[in-house]
């Protein structure tokens, strides 16, 4: 985004001279004109003094509305403190007008895109990690458990079986079986569920008293 025709021409020329960098270069003279197309941009070169918006307001609007688009700020303002502020706000780089050639500008854009991709991936990983830690944290500390039935009170004050509660608040899946002691205790009931060998074979039992 550049409202000065001379500066816009220089930027466009340098970008087109960068081999393999840009297939399409589009110049907009205001934030309002560019807004409908920014979401599909691979990288935005942003002049901080546009007719409809400038400075912090422009940077904040760009980064808040289009957080997935890497931004390189290009301005004539020689202020290192302001440059660092812009980068801390979320821009990928800061370049002074007239201080670059095609190679320098090409490298700045390439690195800006790569850094933005890495930053986006890192944020995604951090969000997944935070979600995992939140699940783990649920199982830390004191759990209100009934001394009689051994059910656990959930956050909505409902009482859940231990396996149900842990499955709900973690990635654990239970498989149910009997330990040796319980198997011995319930041996008769378990055996009763086993099918008899003479059942289910399709043959009628022999009557020993008749023909």
N, C-alpha and C positions, 0 to 999 in steps of 0.2 A: 504494500500500500504506500503510494508516493504521489503527492499532489503536484510536485514540481516536474514539469515535462522534461527538463534537461537531466535532472537526477534520475528520473524514471527511465529515460533512454540509456543512461550509463549502466544502471543496474541490469536492465534487460539485456544489453549487449554483453556484459560480463557473464551473465548467467548462460546465455546461449553459446558462449565460447568455451564453456566448461564441458569437456567431452563426457558423454554418458550421464550428465547430471539431471538435466531437465528436458522433458519431452514437450512441455507446454509452459510458457511464461505469460501470465496475465497481470496487467497493471490496473489498479483501481485508485481513484483519486480521493476516496473518502471511505470511512468505515461503513457508512450506510450502504454505499454501492457494493462493497465487498461482502457484506454480511451474508447474503443468500448463498454464497459460493464457498465460504471459508471452511465449512465442515468437510468438504471433499479435497482440501488442499494437503499436499505433502509437507509443505513448509511455508511459513509466511514471513516475508521481510517487511518490517513495520516501521514506518516513519512516525515519530512521536508528535509531529505537529501537523495533523490533518485538519482540514477546514471545519469538520463537525465534531472533532474530539481530539484531545491532546494529553500528553504527559501521563500521570498516574491513572487518570480516569480511562484513558485509552488502553493502557496495558491491562488494567483490572478487567475492563469489559472484554477484551480479547481472550484473556486467560480463563475467565469465569464462564464465558459462553462456549468457548471451543478448547476445552482442556486437553483434547487428544491431538491437537495440532501444534507442532513445534514452532516457536517464534524466535526470530532474530531481529533485534531492535537496531535500526540504522538511523542515526541522527547526527547533527552537527554540534551537539552539546558536549563540550569537553569537561565532563564532570565525573571523575572516577567513583565518587561516593554514590552518585545517582545511578551509575552503571551497575554497581554492586547491588543496589536496591532493586533495580529492575530484574536482575538475574535471580535474586533471592525471592522475588515475587513469582517466578516461574518461567521467565524467558530463558532460552537456551544460550544466547550469546548477545553481545553488544558490539557494534562496529561504528566507527566514526566515518562520516562521509569524506570521500577523497583519500582515505587511508588504506585502500585495498585495490587489488587488481583481480583479474579473472581467476587466477589460481588460488589466491587467498580467500576470495569470496566463495569459490567452489568448495574449498576445504571447510570453511565455516558452516556452510549449509549441510554438507555431508555429516560432519561431526554433530551438528545440532539435531539432525534427524536420528542418528544412532543413539545419542545421549537420551533423547526423548523416549525412544523405544525401550531402552534399558530402564529408564526411570518408571515408565508405565508398567513394565513387567515386574519391577521391584515392588511397586505399590500393590499390584495384584497379589504377589506372594505374601506381602505383609498383611493384607486383608485376610487371606486364607489362614495365615498363621495366627492372627488375632482371633479368628473364629474358632480355630482348633484349641487355642489356649483358653478361650471362654468355656468351651465344652469340658476341658480338663478341669478347669477351676470349679465347675459345678460339683465335681466329685471330691473336692478338697474340703477340709474343715469338719465341723460336727454335722452329722446327719440325724434328724429326729426319727428314731426308729421305735416301734412299739415293742415293749418288753415281752408281750404275750404272743402276738401273731407274727412279729418280726417284719411287719410292713413299714415302709418309709413314707413320711409325709412329704408330699411334693410342694412346689411353690404355690400352687393353687389350693392348698390345704386338703387335697385328696390323698388317700392312702394307697400306695402302690406296693405290689409284690417286689421283692428285692431285684429279681431279674428284669422285671418290667421297668423299674426305675432306672437301673443302670443302662439298659438298652436305649431308653429314651434320651439319656443325658450323655451318651458316649457312643463310640463306634463299635462297642462290644456286642457280639451276637452269641447267645447261649445255645448249647446243645444239651438236651436233658437225658439223663441216664440214672442208674443206681450204683451207689458205692457198694463194696462187699458187705458192709454191715446192714445196709438197708435191703440189699438183695436177700440176705439170710432172713431178715425180718418179714419180708413180703414174698418169700419163696412160694408159698402155696397159691397166692393170688396171681403171681407171674406165671406159674405152671398152669393154672386154670385157663389162661388165655392161649396156651399152645394147642393147636389142632391135634385131635387124635389121629393116629396113623390110618385107622380103618374108616375115617370119615373123608368124604369128598372124593372117593375113588370111583363113584358111579356104580358100585356093586351092592346088591341087597344082602343083608346078613343071612347066614344059613340057619334054618329052623331045624334043630336037632330032634324035635319031637315028632315031626311029621314028614310026609313024603312030598 
